Amino acid sequence: MTAIYDMKTTRNLQEAMRMIYFDKDKGRGIWATYLHLLEESIELGRAISSGSKSEIASEAADVAAWLASICNLLDIDLEDALRSKYGCGCPKCRSTPCRC
């Protein structure tokens, strides 16, 4: 399978999710979309418990996709948000690695 979307950056991931799912997400609404994120987070926890790297990777991708969908619905640039909060290291102590 050849990848259609370049997901080398968070912004590209978010744009891909917008192109693929925005209409469905908008119709579903923010709270139902958020519930899907929670469900995928639980599935990620189960995958971590299983120890299967392929399951963990699959569920981590689902969590990232649903988070991007939520940010799309709320008109939040996830890459900017991540850079703003974590671009200088730990948001509390400003160290890398964190010292707090």
C-alpha positions in Angstrom: 0.0 0.0 0.0 1.4 3.4 -1.0 0.9 6.2 1.5 -1.2 9.1 0.1 -0.6 11.5 3.0 2.8 12.8 4.2 2.6 12.6 8.0 6.1 13.6 8.8 4.9 16.5 10.9 2.1 16.9 13.4 0.6 19.6 11.1 0.6 17.1 8.1 -1.1 14.5 10.3 -3.8 17.0 11.4 -4.4 18.1 7.8 -4.7 14.5 6.7 -7.3 13.8 9.4 -9.1 16.9 8.3 -9.3 15.8 4.7 -10.3 12.2 5.6 -12.7 12.7 8.5 -13.7 16.4 9.1 -17.2 16.1 7.7 -17.9 12.9 9.7 -16.3 14.5 12.8 -18.4 17.7 12.4 -21.6 15.7 12.0 -20.7 13.6 15.1 -19.9 16.7 17.2 -17.1 17.4 19.6 -18.3 15.4 22.6 -18.9 12.2 20.6 -15.5 12.7 19.0 -14.0 13.1 22.4 -15.6 9.9 23.5 -13.9 8.1 20.6 -10.6 9.5 21.8 -11.3 8.1 25.3 -12.2 4.7 23.9 -9.0 4.6 21.9 -7.0 5.6 24.9 -8.4 2.6 26.8 -7.6 0.4 23.9 -4.0 1.8 23.9 -3.8 0.8 27.6 -4.9 -2.7 26.8 -2.4 -2.9 24.0 0.4 -1.8 26.4 -0.7 -4.5 28.8 -0.5 -7.1 26.0 3.1 -6.1 25.2 2.5 -6.4 21.5 4.4 -3.6 19.7 2.3 -3.8 16.6 -0.9 -3.5 18.7 0.6 -0.6 20.7 1.6 1.2 17.5 -1.8 0.7 16.0 -3.6 2.1 19.0 -1.2 5.0 19.4 -1.9 6.0 15.8 -5.6 5.9 16.6 -5.2 8.1 19.7 -3.1 10.6 17.6 -5.8 10.6 14.8 -8.7 11.2 17.2 -6.7 14.0 19.0 -6.0 15.6 15.6 -9.7 15.4 14.8 -10.7 17.1 18.1 -8.2 19.9 17.3 -9.6 20.2 13.8 -13.1 20.6 15.2 -11.9 23.3 17.7 -9.7 25.1 15.1 -6.5 24.4 17.2 -3.2 23.9 15.4 -1.9 20.9 17.4 1.7 21.4 16.2 1.6 25.1 17.4 0.1 24.0 20.7 2.8 21.3 21.3 5.6 23.7 20.3 4.2 26.4 22.6 3.9 24.2 25.6 6.9 21.8 25.2 9.2 23.6 22.8 11.5 24.8 25.6 11.5 21.5 27.5 9.4 20.8 30.6 6.8 23.5 30.9 7.3 23.7 34.6 11.1 23.7 35.1 12.1 24.5 31.4 14.7 21.7 31.5 15.5 18.8 29.2 15.4 16.3 30.7 12.8 17.4 33.2 14.2 18.0 36.7 11.0 18.6 38.6 
